[in-house]
Structure formats: C-alpha cells, structure tokens
Amino acid sequence: MRGGRPRVAGFPGPDIDTEPDLWCGAPIADDRIRALAVGAYYGRSWGAHCDGVAFLPEEDDSTSTRRETAIEGLHESWGVDNAEDARDTIRRLLAGMHAPLFELVHPLAVAAATDTGRVDRTGVADEHREFLHTLSGFRGYRGPAGIDRDYDAWLQAIKLGIADSLPTPLQTDATAWDLARLVFIARAARTAEYLTEDEAWEHMLTGLDRARQHYRNWRQFGDGFLTGAIFWAATQDLSAAKEQIAQRRRMIAGLHLRPSSPWRRVALHSGAPVFSPASPA
C-alpha cells in the first residue's frame, strides 16, 4: 500500500477444520506442551494427541500400526532408518535446513521481480544466478541442487503471484518451518522406536528454545511456517505450491482459532497472554 502502513492479512475466512484436537490428559508441564506445539501442524495432520510424544492413538480404520506408518514415512520422505539418521536430521534442521536459504534467496528474487530500471541485456536476475551458481559450487551443491535453481523457482513464485497468497506483511524468518519438522522427526522417531522418549523430549525442548529466540508468539511462528512451507514447495513444484497455500493456511488458522488447539492452551513464551480471536496476536 502506497503512503501508509502495509496491509495485515493473517487468517483466511472462517472455513477452518473445527474437529476438536486430541488430548490424552497426560500430566505434563506447560513447556512440554509448548515443545509439542512447535510441531502442532504435523501432530494435527497425523491425528495425534497434543500431550504425548508418540503419534497416538492408533487408528481403527488403518491396516498399519502407528509404528509401521512412522517407519515408512521416515524412510520414504527423509531417508531416516535408525536413531543416528534421526539425530543427524534433527541436527541439520536445528542448524537451518531451508530457513537460511530463504533468507539468502528471497531479497534477491524480490529485487529481480521488481527491477524495471535495467537497459542492458543481462539484467539483475542473471547477475544473481551467476553469484548463486558460484556460491553453490563453494558449498558443494551441483546441478538441480544448486541455489540458483531455488532462486529461479522462488522468482517465478513471486512473478506468478503465488507468494502474494501468504500472510502480509510477509514473515521473512522461515525458521519455524525447520523447527516444526524437527518436532515431527523427534515424534516420528519415537513412534518408530528409534529414539527413547527422554531423548525425543530433549530434542523438542531445544527446538522450543530456538522458536522463542525467533518469534514472540504463535502468530509469528505460524506465518514463518507458512513462508518456509511454500518456499520449499515452490522449489519442488510451482503448481503444487499454489495448491498448498489454501490448505496450509486453513490448518494454521485452525490452530489459532480452535478452542481445543495447543496454541490456545499455552502461549509460546511463558507468562505471555494466550491469543484469543478477540485480541491482537
């Protein structure tokens, strides 16, 4: 918006999933609920309890146990087949798997998408590609794994208006995307019996500490998750990224608005007020 403050657009319309979140009633501390809530998107996706580590309860209509499903999911999507694989993936997520890449790529893509002043044949995007291609070589990325490929994908997402469907102003800290997946890996690895419950808690509480360093509340965290999720999707398949935005925003809105949501039970920071739809985030 010209000459004024940017428009703030967080939640979509009232079309959210109202099915109550599942709680088993385990007597756990609020910080442990917060640690699990960092990965609440995936807990909800799996229909799992909000106050337990393993993905439970078992599903009556499934031919596979939760353990079997977790083993398959970790292998197929993450290449995780044992405890050390899980620990290595958690370490990489904690160090930043996609958030630092987005931090590098996004301002360059925005500059290229809005560049109207160049008169030469190459343009600013070619300069960016050359720089990122060289950087990819230094970092050991080759071919399709090059950062310049991710740059091109996000540049196209901006030009096609896919990024415009994200909450505005855009949350450019996408650390939440990595941290939510860290909690997913810890919970799935516990469900698969690769990790003990104590070790899974240790990893998730570390993720919570990191989330608190980056975000003031669940609203900021949710926006950061969406930013990272759509950036990742765009680097995989632009059409899929466009389709995922509405679904992911609906899931995040539900976590904010459902009375049974863990984000409505505890604030991200101890002592902070819990968000309610009638109050600012």
Summary of the structure (lengths in Angstrom):
residues: 281
radius of gyration: 19.7
end to end distance: 21.5
largest distance: 65.6
contacts: 867
relative contact order: 0.18
helix: 60%
strand: 1%
